[in-house]
């Protein structure tokens, strides 16, 4: 299948943003733009006293805001995963029935070998260890990090929680795909929202579970983003020009920024803006909708900007390359940026930005190299059926 350039650019932008977020939050303690009083925290007592002070306050606020919301790119990735998986599988289903056994095998050899290589990278870099290597390492190799979630979900390389969530969504994908084909896009999305938000309500308000379950320990808690990505992917497949006219460029960016302006609402305290529930059930906290809301906001801003970036041959080539191999960078980056970040904490911002730029380039090159080699080895040595998606 011919690659969609702006999709690769979006993946590349998102993974670099995530890496940068882990780096900057290790180096600096800054207020959150989701706090509801972010500007007052940045400005302090004299931040608006003069034109110079105002410019400094606004520049600092933009830098911190962009840096601090990098974790929202996770929601973007979930949407793009649903988008790509649904659109490629739909094309195959239009030509012939999907062999789901072969489909699962194709997903397995795409995900697990590089995941195991990332574990090897962690083993040979003991200077990055924040915890000792113990029996949890073997469990992590399976990807089932939600077992004994408090101890295992963030173990070794905290970014790997995403893998534990991803394999759950992939395991559910055939059921989701069949439901989408039979119900239609809109009914399927409504059903997915009801299930996803219902699970989040139970986890947050009724059972008051460990927050890792909502983050992704329970894959259904991130179903709204994944299902929305699936629906958008099929809508794009059926009407590429119409969808791209709306999400690429200025319309998408402006819509995303407007949504971001109100994003602090979904991070409000549970007693603030909580919705009453019938039958004496606990009130529904606004955070139930946070991951979908911020993921969609991030999606619109990043994809909108990528609509412009794809016009640049340089960006299309190099940032698109990072996006095409974003999986490798995701799997290896966090221990190294945390280790380096702790070494250079609280250096001047301009020095940090120089170090961060070099670090992003080096880690991207390493991630691309490893993923290419692992994929080549898998293709050479693993006897696999002809993939159906």
N, C-alpha and C positions, 0 to 999 in steps of 0.2 A: 504494500500500500504506500502510495506517495505520502510523505510526511507533511503535516500542516505546519508551516514555519512558525506562525505565531503561537501555536501550542507548545512547541519546543522552547520558544523564547519565554513563554510564561513559566514553564517548568524550570528553566535555567534561572530566571529572575527569582522565582520562589525559593529554590534551594540555596542560592547565594544569600538571600535575605534571612533564611533560617540560620545558616552558618554564622552570618554577621550578628544576628540576634544573640546566639549563644556566646559569641565572643564579647560583644559590648556589654552584656549584662553580667559577665564575669568580671570585667574590668571596672565598671562604674555602677554606683548606686544612684539611681535616678527615679523620680516619681513616675507613676503610671498615667498615661493619657486616658485611661479608662476610669480614673478615680472620681470624675465628676467635678473636681476642683483643680485640674491640672495646671491651667494657666496661672492661677493665683499662687500655686506652689513654685512655679518657674519664676514668676515675676518678683516674688517677695514684696518687700515694703516699697522699693524704689524702682521697680522694673519698668514703669511707665512714666517716669518723671521728665524725660526729655526724648527728643527724636532719636538720639543715639542709643539711649537705654531701651527704647521701644524696639528699635531694629535688633539690638542684641537679644532682647527677650524673645522676639518672634523667631529669630534664627535658631536660638537655643531650643525653643519649643518645637520647631519643625524637626530639628535633628533628633531630639529625644523621642518625639512621637513616632517618627519613622523607625527609629532603632527599637523602641519598646514593643511595637505591634508586629514585629517579625514573626512571632509565633502564630499569628493569624494565617500565615502562608500554609500552615498545616491543613486548615480547612480548604484552601485553594487546591492543595495536592489531592485531598480526598475527592473533591469535585472533578478534578481532571482525571483521576483514576477511573471514576465511574463513567465519565465522558468517553475516554479512549476505549475502555473495555466494552462498553455497550455498543459503540459505533462499529468497532471492528467485528464484534460477534454478530451484530445485526446484518452486516454485509454478507457474512458467511451463511447465516440462517436463510437469507433470501435466495441463496444458490443451492443449498443442500442442508439436510438436518444436521444439527450439531451433535458430534460424538462427545458427550460430556466427560467420559473417561479420558479421552485424548486431550480434551481441553484442560482438565485438572493436571495432567502430566506436563503439559506445556507451561502452565503457571508454576508448577513445582520447580522445574529445572530453570525457570527464569528467576525465581525468587531465592531459593535456598542456597545454591552454590556460592553466590556472592555474599550472602548473609554469613555463611560459614567462614569464608575468607576474611570477612571483617572481624570475626571472633579471633582468627589467627593473628590479625594485625594487632588486636588488643593484647594478646598473649606476649607478643614480641616487643611490646612497648610498655614495660612495667612502670616506667616513670610517670605514666599517665593514670595509673590506677588510683581511684579514690576509695576503693574497697578491695579486700583481698580476693584472690581467685579461689573459689571453693565449689561445693557441690552445685551451687546455683548456676555456675557456668554451664554445666551439662544440661540443665533444664533449659537454659537460654538457647542452646543449640537447636532445640525442638521448636522454638518460637512461642511456646506456651507459657509466656511470662506472666500471664494472668493467674496462674496457679500460685496460691499463697501470695496474693497480689502485693501486699504491703512490703514483703521482703524481696520479691523478684521483679516487679514491673519496671523499676528504674535501675536495676542492678547492672553494674559494669559500664555499660554505655546507655545512658538514660534515653537517648534518642531511639533506641530499639523498641520502645513501647509501641511505636507506630507500626512496626512489623507485626507485633502480636495482634493489633487491631486489623491490619490489612489482610492477614490470612483468614480472619473470621469473615470479613466482607467478601473475600474471594470464594470462601467455602459456600456462602449464601448466594453468590451471584447467579448460578443457574436458576434457582427458585425465583430470584428477583427478575431475571431476564424473561422467564416464561410468563410471570405475572404481568410484566409490562407489555409483552406481546399480546396477551389475551385481554387485558383490561383496557388498554389504551394508555397514552401518556398521562393525561390529567388524572384519571381515577387511580392509576398506580401511584402517582406522586402524593395524592391525598392520603392513600392508605399507608405509604411509607412514612409520611409525616406523623400520622396518628400513632403508628407503632414506635417510631423513633422518639417523639416527644413524650409518649406515654411511658416508655422505658426510662427516659431521663427524669420524668416526674417521680416515678417509683424510687429510683436510685437516690435522688436528691432530697425529696420531701417526705416520702413515706418511710423508706428504709434507712435514710441518712447514711448511705454507704461511704466507704473510702472514696475520695475524689478520683482516684485512678480508674475506678469503674466507669465513671462518666467521661473521663478523658479518652478512653478507648479500650479499657479492660473488657468492657462489654461492647462488642462491635456494633450492636443495635443502637447504642447511644450516639453513634455517628452516621446512622443510616440516613437522616435527612440530607446531609451534604452529599453523600454517595449517590442517593437516588436522584437528587436534583441534577447532579452531574450526568447521570445516565440519561435523564429526560432531555437535558440541553444537548447532549451529544447526538441523540436521535433527531431532535428538532433541527440541528445543524446539518445532519446527514440529508434530511428531506428538503431543507430550504437554506442552503449554505449562504447565499447572498443576503437573504433577509436577516438571518441571525447575526452575521458578521457586520452588517450595516448598523446594527444596534449596539453590539458589545465592543466593537473595535473603534478606537479613537475617542473623540471628545464625549459622545453620549455616555459611554460606559464609565469613563473616568469621573465625569461630573456626578453621575448617579452614585457611584461608589463613595465619593467624597462626602456627598450629602448624607448617605447612610452612616458613614463614620462619625459625622457630627453628633449623631444621636446614640452612638454605640455605648456610651457610659450607662445608658438606661438598663441594658441587659446585665451589667456588672454591679448594679445597685445592691445595697444590703437587702437581705431577704425580707425585712420588714417594710422595705420601700418598693412601691409599685407591685407588690405581690398580688396575684389574682386569687380572689376567694373561690373555693371549690364547694360543690354540693355535698350533701350527706355527711357533713362534719369532717370531711377529709382535710388534711393539712393544706394551707395555701400554696399555690404554685409559684415558686420564686422565678423572677425574670431570667435568671441564669439558664433556665431550661432552653432558652432560645439563643444563648450567646454564641455557641459554636457555629450554628448555621448563619446567624446574622453577620458575624464578623468574617466568616469564610466567604459569604456572598459579597460583602463589601470589598474584601481583599481581591476576590476574583475579578470584580468589575474594574477596579483600579489597575491591577496588574495587566489583565488581558487588554484593557483599553490602551494602556501605554505600549504594549507589545504590538498593537495595530500600527503604531507609528514606527517602532523599532525595526519591524521587518522590512521597512523601506531602505534600511542601511545594510548594504552587503556585508560590512564588517560585523555588525551586531548579529545579523542573521546567521553568519557562519560560526562565530566563536561563542556567543551566548546561546545560540541554538545547539551547538555541540555540547555545552554544559547541560542543557536541558535534556538532550537525547540520552545522556549518561548520568542523569541526576541521581539515580539510585545508588551508584557507587559512592558518590560524594556524601549522600545522606548517611550511609552506613558507617563511614570511617571518621567523619569530621569531629564529632563532639569531644571525645577524650583529648584530642590534640589542641583544640581551641580553648578548652577549659584549662589545660595545663599551661599553655602559653599565656592565657589571660591572667591567671594567678601570678605569673612571673612579672607581668608588666602593669599591674593594677595601678590605677590613678595617675598614669602618665598623661601629659597634656593631650587634648583631643586631637590636635593636628598630627602629633606623632602616632597616636593610636590609629588614625585613619590610614596613614602610610603603612604601618605594620599590618593592618587588617587587609589592605589591598593586596599586598604581597602574599599574605597567608591564604586568601581566597584563591589566588592564581595557583599557588603551589598545591593546595589541597584539591582543587579542581583537576589539575593535571594528573595527580596521583589517582584520584577517583576514576577518571576516564581511562587511564592506563589499566588499572586493575579490572574494571568492569569489562573492557574490551577483551583482555586476556582470558578472563574467566568465561565469558560468553563463547570465545573461540574454542577453549578447551572442552566446554560442555558440548558444543556442536560437533566437535571431533570425536569425542570418546563416549558420549552418552547415546545409546541407541534409543531413539525416541520415535513414537508414531508421528505421522504427519499431523501437525497441529491444525485444529479446526478454528482457532481464533488467535 
